[in-house]
Amino acid sequence: MSRKIWVSTTSWQLQGGPTVQDNLDKACKLIDIAGRDEPDIICLPEMFTTRGVPHKQAEEVAQPVPGPATDRIAKKAREHRTHIICPVFEMRDGHVYNSAVVIDRTGGIVGVYDKIHPVTSSFDFTEFEGCIRPGAGPRVFDLDFGRIGILICFDIQWAAEWAATAALGPDLLFWPSAYGGGFPLQARAWDHHVSVVSSVLTYHSRIIDITGRIIQETALGSPVTGCQIDLDRRYFHSDFNASQIGAIKTAYGRDVVVQRYPEEGGFTLASNKEGVSVANIMKEYDLELVPDYLARHERAEASTRSGNPPPSQPRRNVRSQYGG
C-alpha cells in the first residue's frame, strides 16, 4: 500500500528584508502558492526571517519559540492544514540557536532541531554565526504521515550526522540552508536511500528521491515547487533480490512498480495495491534491504579477519544470487 504525500519547498531567490516582518510577509506568500497543491508539508529556508535584516549578532534578531515568527507561520499552517518547517534564530535559556521549528497542521509546535555545526564567524574559531550555540545532536519528528529528520546547511559536511539521523528511521530528510548544496545532497540521499528536500536562500531548492536523483527543483523566478512522494517505496540491491522480480510481477502485475538501476546494481519497488505494502511483498518474496545485506557481509568478513571461518548464515528463499 502506497503512502503518497505531497511535499513542497521554497527558495528565497537571494532577496529579503529590510525587516523581519517583510520576510514573514514574503514567507506567507510563498506558503500560499505552495498551498494550492494542498501539501502535507512545506519547508522554508534557513534564516529566512533575518535575510537582509541589518544586525551584527544573532541575538539582535533572535526570537523565542513560540514567538512572533512561529505564531505567524503557525497561522498559515492552520489555514492550509499542512505541516511547515520554519527555521529561525531562537533565543532559549540565554543562548541563541540556529533552529528549525516543526509546526503541525493545527499550528502546534511538534519540536525543534538545532543546527549541530554552525559555521565559525571568527578567524580564531571562538565564535559561530554571530554567537550561535551548536546543537546537541540529531533529532527526528513523528508527524501524521510519517517520520522526518532535519539537518541544516553546514551540517552537510558531516556524513556521520546524516548517518546518525538516518539510523533513527526517518521517511524524509529536510535540509534548510543558506546555499544550494549541490551534488553532496544527492550523495546523502543515495547513501541512506531516503528522500532529501532542500530549501535555500539562493535559487535551487530540490526534492531528491531515494536513488539520489533530482525529481523537482525551484529556479530563478520560480521560488516554489512540489511533488508527490511515495514513502513506502524502497530500494534493493540486485544481489539475491532481482531474481524475485519476475514472480512479483506475475503475481501483482501493474499493482507494483519496479524500476531498475542497472549501473548501480539495484532496483526500487512500490505498491499501488490497496492493503499491500512493500513490507508485505518483502516478506512474501524474502527481499532484503541494503543495510541488512551489508550487515550480513560485515559479520562474515569480521569472522574471516579474526582467522575463523565465517559461520553459516540463514539461506534466503530466493531463486538465485543474480538474474531476474
Order of alpha helices (4+ residues) and beta strands (2+ residues): beta-alpha-beta-alpha-beta-beta-beta-beta-beta-alpha-beta-alpha-beta-beta-beta-beta-beta-alpha-beta-beta-alpha-alpha
